[in-house]
Structures are given as structure tokens and as C-alpha cells.
């Protein structure tokens, strides 16, 4: 069940209203080494999701995430590429339907995790955007 609708940072005519920026994500080939870098140098604490392929730091209001590219777990997903940002939306599957209607390239279809729904799309220059909805209804 999608979280209840809340304030939007989008204009009134947005096809997909955005509630907030949720996270910024960097890819890493060695997630343990990269996690240790951020923990030691900046003292960042663990966030909600923390495993060998995805790690979040408690850096509110915007979460910093590391993606360790788990090709064995999800070989069809293209985790490689530049950093990306996540846009908080109310309903990820509905947002992806809007994207498909408007011929936006969908990189990774809607996927459910323990804490959220997410999907990846590309802008016209190939920059990656994650459409994201936390199950607890929070954003930002």
C-alpha cells in the first residue's frame, strides 16, 4: 500500500509529483572498504539498509547510499554507471507507468525491498534517477 500523499516539491502540472530528494548513491567495487572510508573519515553511522550489496548511512535529511553491484543476485540489472539521486514519489509502479507512457527509458523496473519500493529511469542524457517510496512513508 503506497504511503499517504503529502506535500510535493514539484510544480502543479507535474506528471509524477516528487515529495523530496531521498538519497544520493555511489557505486563501489569494494563496499566494505568504501563503507569504512566514510565511517572512519566522517564518522557516518549505519542507516536502515546495510548488507554486502547496499549500504545506507544515517545522513538525514538526505541519505548517502553505497551500491556494491550484486550481479550474481540480479544479473539483469545494470548497476554500473554514474552516481544517481532518488526522488521520493507516492507510488513507484504508477510512476513507472507514466514514464512508459511518455517513452522514458526504464533501466530497472519497480522492485520491492525490505524498506522501500524503487525503480531506475534515465533522463535524455543517460543520467540515472531512482523513483523511490519508503514503506514508512517518510521522504527526504
MARBA-3410 file (N, C-alpha, C, O; in Angstrom, 1 decimal):
140
0.8,-1.2,0.0,0.0,0.0,0.0,0.9,1.2,0.0,1.7,1.4,0.9 ~ 0.7,2.1,-1.0,1.6,3.3,-1.0,1.3,4.3,0.2,0.2,4.3,0.7 ~ 2.4,5.0,0.6,2.1,5.9,1.7,1.1,7.0,1.3,0.9,7.3,0.1 ~ 0.5,7.6,2.3,-0.5,8.7,2.0,0.2,9.9,1.3,1.4,10.1,1.6 ~ -0.5,10.5,0.5,0.1,11.7,-0.2,0.4,12.8,0.7,-0.2,13.0,1.7
1.5,13.5,0.4,2.0,14.6,1.2,2.5,15.7,0.4,2.3,15.7,-0.9 ~ 3.0,16.7,1.0,3.5,17.9,0.3,4.5,17.5,-0.8,5.2,16.5,-0.7 ~ 4.4,18.3,-1.9,5.3,18.0,-3.1,6.2,19.1,-3.3,5.9,20.3,-3.1 ~ 7.4,18.8,-3.8,8.4,19.9,-4.2,8.2,20.2,-5.7,8.9,21.0,-6.3 ~ 7.3,19.5,-6.4,7.0,19.6,-7.8,6.0,20.7,-8.1,5.3,21.2,-7.2
6.1,21.2,-9.3,5.1,22.2,-9.7,3.7,21.5,-9.9,3.6,20.3,-9.9 ~ 2.6,22.3,-10.0,1.3,21.7,-10.0,1.0,20.9,-11.3,0.0,20.1,-11.2 ~ 1.7,21.0,-12.3,1.4,20.3,-13.5,2.3,19.0,-13.7,2.4,18.5,-14.8 ~ 3.0,18.6,-12.7,4.0,17.5,-12.8,3.2,16.2,-13.1,2.2,15.9,-12.5 ~ 3.7,15.4,-14.0,3.2,14.1,-14.3,3.4,13.2,-13.2,2.6,12.3,-12.9
4.6,13.3,-12.5,4.9,12.5,-11.4,5.3,13.5,-10.3,6.5,13.9,-10.3 ~ 4.5,13.8,-9.3,4.9,14.7,-8.2,6.0,14.1,-7.4,5.9,12.9,-7.0 ~ 6.9,14.9,-7.0,8.1,14.5,-6.2,7.9,15.1,-4.8,7.7,16.3,-4.7 ~ 8.0,14.3,-3.8,7.8,14.8,-2.4,9.1,15.3,-1.9,9.1,16.3,-1.1 ~ 10.3,14.8,-2.2,11.6,15.2,-1.7,12.7,14.5,-2.4,12.4,13.5,-3.2
13.9,14.9,-2.2,15.1,14.1,-2.6,15.3,13.1,-1.5,15.5,13.5,-0.4 ~ 15.4,11.8,-1.8,15.5,10.8,-0.8,17.0,10.4,-0.5,17.4,10.4,0.6 ~ 17.7,10.1,-1.6,19.1,9.7,-1.4,20.0,10.0,-2.6,19.5,10.2,-3.7 ~ 21.3,10.0,-2.3,22.3,10.1,-3.4,23.1,8.8,-3.3,23.4,8.3,-2.2 ~ 23.4,8.2,-4.4,24.0,6.8,-4.4,25.3,6.8,-5.2,25.4,7.4,-6.3
26.4,6.2,-4.7,27.6,6.0,-5.4,27.8,4.5,-5.5,27.4,3.7,-4.7 ~ 28.3,4.1,-6.7,28.7,2.7,-6.9,30.1,2.4,-6.4,30.9,3.3,-6.4 ~ 30.3,1.2,-5.9,31.6,0.8,-5.4,31.9,-0.6,-5.8,31.0,-1.5,-5.8 ~ 33.2,-0.9,-6.1,33.6,-2.2,-6.4,33.9,-3.0,-5.1,33.9,-4.2,-5.0 ~ 34.2,-2.2,-4.0,34.6,-2.8,-2.7,33.8,-2.1,-1.6,34.2,-1.2,-1.0
32.6,-2.6,-1.4,31.6,-1.9,-0.5,32.2,-1.9,0.9,32.0,-0.8,1.6 ~ 32.8,-2.9,1.4,33.4,-2.9,2.8,34.4,-1.8,3.0,34.4,-1.1,4.0 ~ 35.3,-1.7,2.0,36.4,-0.7,2.1,35.8,0.7,2.0,36.2,1.6,2.7 ~ 34.9,0.9,1.1,34.3,2.2,0.9,33.4,2.6,2.1,33.5,3.8,2.5 ~ 32.7,1.7,2.6,31.9,2.0,3.9,32.9,2.4,5.0,32.6,3.4,5.7
34.0,1.7,5.1,34.9,2.0,6.2,35.5,3.4,6.0,35.7,4.1,7.0 ~ 35.7,3.8,4.7,36.2,5.1,4.4,35.3,6.2,5.0,35.7,7.1,5.7 ~ 34.0,6.1,4.7,33.0,7.1,5.2,32.8,7.0,6.7,32.6,8.1,7.3 ~ 32.9,5.8,7.2,32.7,5.7,8.7,33.9,6.3,9.4,33.7,7.0,10.4 ~ 35.1,6.0,9.0,36.3,6.5,9.7,36.6,8.0,9.5,36.8,8.7,10.4
36.5,8.4,8.2,36.8,9.8,7.9,35.8,10.8,8.4,36.1,11.8,8.9 ~ 34.5,10.4,8.2,33.4,11.4,8.5,32.6,10.9,9.8,31.8,11.7,10.3 ~ 32.8,9.7,10.3,32.1,9.3,11.4,30.6,8.9,11.1,29.8,8.9,12.0 ~ 30.3,8.7,9.8,28.9,8.4,9.5,28.5,7.1,10.1,29.2,6.1,10.2 ~ 27.2,7.1,10.6,26.6,5.9,11.3,25.8,5.1,10.3,25.4,5.6,9.2
25.6,3.8,10.6,24.8,3.0,9.7,23.3,3.5,9.6,22.8,4.0,10.6 ~ 22.8,3.4,8.4,21.4,3.7,8.2,20.5,2.4,8.3,20.9,1.4,8.9 ~ 19.3,2.5,7.6,18.4,1.3,7.7,18.8,0.1,7.0,18.7,-1.0,7.6 ~ 19.3,0.2,5.8,19.7,-0.9,5.0,21.2,-1.1,5.0,21.9,-0.1,4.7 ~ 21.7,-2.3,5.3,23.1,-2.5,5.5,23.5,-3.9,5.2,23.3,-4.8,6.0
24.0,-4.2,4.0,24.4,-5.6,3.6,25.6,-5.5,2.7,26.2,-4.4,2.5 ~ 25.9,-6.6,2.1,27.1,-6.7,1.2,26.9,-6.1,-0.2,27.8,-6.1,-1.0 ~ 25.7,-5.6,-0.5,25.5,-5.0,-1.8,24.8,-3.7,-1.7,24.8,-2.9,-2.7 ~ 24.3,-3.3,-0.6,23.7,-1.9,-0.5,23.8,-1.5,1.0,23.5,-2.2,1.9 ~ 24.3,-0.3,1.1,24.5,0.3,2.5,24.1,1.7,2.5,24.4,2.5,1.6
23.3,2.1,3.6,22.8,3.4,3.7,23.5,4.0,5.0,23.6,3.3,6.0 ~ 23.8,5.3,5.0,24.3,6.0,6.1,23.2,6.9,6.7,22.3,7.3,5.9 ~ 23.2,7.1,8.0,22.2,8.0,8.6,22.6,9.4,8.5,23.2,10.0,9.4 ~ 22.4,10.0,7.3,22.9,11.3,7.0,21.7,12.3,6.7,21.8,13.1,5.7 ~ 20.7,12.2,7.5,19.5,13.0,7.2,19.8,14.5,7.1,20.8,14.9,7.7
19.1,15.2,6.2,17.9,14.8,5.6,18.0,14.0,4.3,17.0,13.4,3.9 ~ 19.2,13.9,3.7,19.4,13.2,2.5,20.3,12.0,2.8,21.4,12.2,3.4 ~ 19.9,10.8,2.5,20.7,9.6,2.8,21.7,9.4,1.8,21.5,9.5,0.6 ~ 22.9,9.1,2.2,24.0,8.7,1.4,24.0,7.2,1.3,24.1,6.5,2.3 ~ 24.0,6.6,0.1,24.0,5.1,-0.1,25.2,4.7,-0.9,25.7,5.4,-1.8
25.6,3.5,-0.7,26.6,2.8,-1.5,26.0,1.6,-2.1,25.3,0.8,-1.4 ~ 26.3,1.4,-3.4,25.8,0.3,-4.1,27.0,-0.6,-4.5,27.9,-0.2,-5.2 ~ 27.0,-1.8,-4.0,28.1,-2.7,-4.2,27.9,-3.6,-5.4,28.7,-4.6,-5.6 ~ 27.0,-3.3,-6.3,26.8,-4.1,-7.5,26.8,-5.6,-7.3,27.8,-6.2,-7.4 ~ 25.6,-6.1,-7.1,25.5,-7.6,-6.9,24.9,-8.2,-8.2,23.7,-8.4,-8.3
25.9,-8.5,-9.1,25.4,-9.1,-10.4,25.0,-10.5,-10.3,24.1,-10.9,-11.1 ~ 25.5,-11.2,-9.3,25.0,-12.6,-9.1,23.5,-12.6,-8.6,22.8,-13.5,-9.1 ~ 23.2,-11.7,-7.8,21.8,-11.7,-7.2,20.8,-11.2,-8.3,19.7,-11.7,-8.4 ~ 21.2,-10.1,-9.0,20.3,-9.5,-10.0,21.1,-9.3,-11.3,21.4,-8.1,-11.7 ~ 21.4,-10.3,-12.1,22.2,-10.2,-13.3,21.6,-9.3,-14.4,22.3,-8.8,-15.2
20.3,-9.2,-14.4,19.6,-8.4,-15.4,19.7,-6.9,-15.2,19.4,-6.1,-16.1 ~ 20.1,-6.5,-13.9,20.1,-5.1,-13.6,21.5,-4.5,-14.0,22.5,-5.1,-13.8 ~ 21.4,-3.3,-14.5,22.7,-2.6,-14.8,23.0,-1.7,-13.7,22.6,-0.5,-13.7 ~ 23.8,-2.1,-12.7,24.1,-1.3,-11.6,25.3,-0.4,-11.9,25.7,0.5,-11.1 ~ 26.0,-0.7,-13.0,27.2,0.1,-13.3,26.8,1.5,-13.7,25.6,1.8,-13.9
27.7,2.4,-13.7,27.4,3.8,-14.2,27.6,4.8,-13.1,28.1,4.5,-12.0 ~ 27.2,6.0,-13.4,27.5,7.2,-12.6,26.6,7.2,-11.3,25.7,6.4,-11.2 ~ 26.9,8.1,-10.4,26.1,8.3,-9.2,24.6,8.6,-9.7,24.4,9.0,-10.8 ~ 23.7,8.4,-8.7,22.3,8.8,-9.1,21.7,9.4,-7.8,22.2,9.3,-6.7 ~ 20.5,10.1,-8.0,19.8,10.6,-6.9,18.4,9.9,-7.0,18.0,9.4,-8.0
17.8,9.9,-5.8,16.4,9.2,-5.7,15.4,10.3,-5.4,15.6,11.2,-4.6 ~ 14.3,10.2,-6.2,13.2,11.1,-6.0,12.1,10.4,-5.3,11.6,9.3,-5.7 ~ 11.6,11.0,-4.2,10.5,10.3,-3.4,9.2,10.6,-4.1,8.8,11.7,-4.3 ~ 8.6,9.5,-4.5,7.2,9.6,-5.1,6.3,8.7,-4.3,6.7,7.9,-3.5 ~ 5.0,9.0,-4.5,4.0,8.3,-3.7,3.8,6.8,-4.1,3.5,6.0,-3.3
3.9,6.5,-5.4,3.6,5.2,-5.9,4.6,4.9,-7.1,4.4,5.4,-8.2 ~ 5.6,4.0,-6.8,6.6,3.7,-7.8,6.0,3.0,-9.0,6.3,3.5,-10.1 ~ 5.2,2.0,-8.9,4.7,1.3,-10.1,3.9,2.3,-11.0,4.0,2.3,-12.2 ~ 3.1,3.2,-10.3,2.3,4.2,-11.1,3.2,5.2,-11.8,2.9,5.6,-12.9 ~ 4.3,5.6,-11.1,5.2,6.5,-11.7,5.9,5.9,-12.9,6.1,6.5,-13.9
6.2,4.6,-12.8,6.9,3.9,-14.0,5.9,3.8,-15.1,6.3,3.9,-16.3 ~ 4.6,3.6,-14.9,3.6,3.6,-15.9,3.6,4.9,-16.7,3.5,5.0,-17.9 ~ 3.7,6.0,-15.9,3.7,7.3,-16.5,5.0,7.5,-17.4,4.9,8.0,-18.5 ~ 6.1,7.0,-16.9,7.3,7.0,-17.6,7.2,6.3,-19.0,7.6,6.8,-20.0 ~ 6.6,5.1,-18.9,6.5,4.3,-20.1,5.5,5.0,-21.1,5.8,5.0,-22.3
4.5,5.6,-20.6,3.5,6.3,-21.5,4.2,7.4,-22.2,3.9,7.7,-23.3 ~ 5.2,8.0,-21.6,5.9,9.2,-22.2,7.3,8.8,-22.7,8.2,9.6,-22.9 ~ 7.5,7.5,-23.0,8.7,7.0,-23.6,10.0,7.3,-22.9,11.0,7.5,-23.5 ~ 9.9,7.3,-21.5,11.1,7.5,-20.7,11.7,6.1,-20.6,11.1,5.1,-20.3 ~ 13.1,6.0,-20.7,13.8,4.7,-20.6,13.8,4.2,-19.2,14.2,4.9,-18.3
13.2,3.0,-19.0,13.2,2.4,-17.7,14.4,1.4,-17.6,14.5,0.5,-18.4 ~ 15.3,1.7,-16.7,16.5,0.9,-16.5,16.3,-0.3,-15.7,16.8,-1.4,-16.0 ~ 15.6,-0.1,-14.6,15.3,-1.2,-13.6,13.8,-1.0,-13.2,13.4,0.0,-12.7 ~ 13.0,-2.1,-13.5,11.6,-1.9,-13.2,11.3,-1.9,-11.6,12.2,-2.1,-10.9 ~ 10.1,-1.6,-11.2,9.8,-1.5,-9.8,10.2,-2.7,-9.1,9.9,-3.9,-9.5
10.9,-2.5,-8.0,11.4,-3.6,-7.1,11.1,-3.3,-5.7,11.3,-2.1,-5.2 ~ 10.7,-4.3,-5.0,10.4,-4.1,-3.5,11.6,-4.6,-2.7,12.1,-5.7,-3.0 ~ 12.0,-3.8,-1.7,13.0,-4.3,-0.7,12.3,-4.3,0.6,11.1,-4.1,0.8 ~ 13.1,-4.6,1.6,12.6,-4.7,3.0,12.0,-3.3,3.4,11.1,-3.3,4.2 ~ 12.6,-2.2,3.0,12.2,-0.9,3.5,11.6,0.0,2.4,11.1,1.1,2.8
11.5,-0.4,1.1,11.0,0.6,0.1,10.6,-0.1,-1.2,10.8,-1.3,-1.3 ~ 10.1,0.7,-2.0,9.9,0.4,-3.5,10.8,1.3,-4.2,11.0,2.4,-3.9 ~ 11.4,0.8,-5.3,12.3,1.6,-6.1,12.3,1.1,-7.6,12.1,0.0,-7.8 ~ 12.6,2.1,-8.5,12.8,1.8,-9.9,13.8,2.8,-10.4,13.9,3.9,-9.9 ~ 14.6,2.4,-11.5,15.5,3.4,-12.1,15.1,3.7,-13.5,14.6,2.9,-14.3
15.2,5.0,-13.8,15.0,5.5,-15.1,16.2,6.3,-15.6,17.1,6.6,-14.8 ~ 16.2,6.7,-16.9,17.3,7.5,-17.4,16.7,8.8,-18.0,15.6,8.8,-18.6 ~ 17.4,9.9,-17.8,17.0,11.2,-18.4,17.5,11.2,-19.9,18.2,10.2,-20.2 ~ 17.2,12.2,-20.7,17.7,12.2,-22.1,19.2,12.1,-22.3,19.7,11.6,-23.3 ~ 20.0,12.5,-21.3,21.4,12.4,-21.3,22.0,11.1,-20.8,23.2,10.9,-20.7
21.1,10.2,-20.3,21.5,9.0,-19.7,21.8,9.0,-18.2,22.3,8.0,-17.6 ~ 21.6,10.2,-17.6,21.7,10.3,-16.1,20.7,9.4,-15.5,19.5,9.4,-15.9 ~ 21.1,8.7,-14.4,20.2,7.8,-13.8,19.4,8.5,-12.6,20.0,9.3,-11.9 ~ 18.1,8.2,-12.5,17.3,8.7,-11.5,16.6,7.4,-10.9,16.1,6.6,-11.6 ~ 16.5,7.4,-9.5,15.7,6.4,-8.9,14.4,7.0,-8.4,14.4,8.0,-7.8
13.3,6.3,-8.8,12.0,6.7,-8.2,11.8,5.8,-7.0,11.9,4.6,-7.1 ~ 11.5,6.4,-5.9,11.7,5.8,-4.6,10.5,6.1,-3.7,10.0,7.2,-3.6 ~ 10.1,5.1,-2.9,9.0,5.2,-1.9,9.3,4.4,-0.7,9.2,3.1,-0.8 ~ 9.6,5.0,0.4,9.8,4.3,1.7,8.5,3.7,2.2,7.5,4.4,2.2 ~ 8.5,2.5,2.7,7.3,1.9,3.3,6.8,2.6,4.5,5.6,2.5,4.8
7.7,3.3,5.2,7.2,4.0,6.4,6.7,5.4,6.1,6.2,6.1,7.0 ~ 6.6,5.7,4.8,6.0,7.0,4.4,6.9,8.2,4.5,6.5,9.3,4.1 ~ 8.1,8.1,5.0,9.0,9.2,5.1,9.6,9.6,3.8,9.7,8.7,2.9 ~ 10.1,10.8,3.7,10.8,11.2,2.5,11.8,12.3,2.9,11.6,13.0,3.9 ~ 12.9,12.4,2.1,13.9,13.4,2.3,14.9,12.9,3.3,15.9,13.7,3.6
END
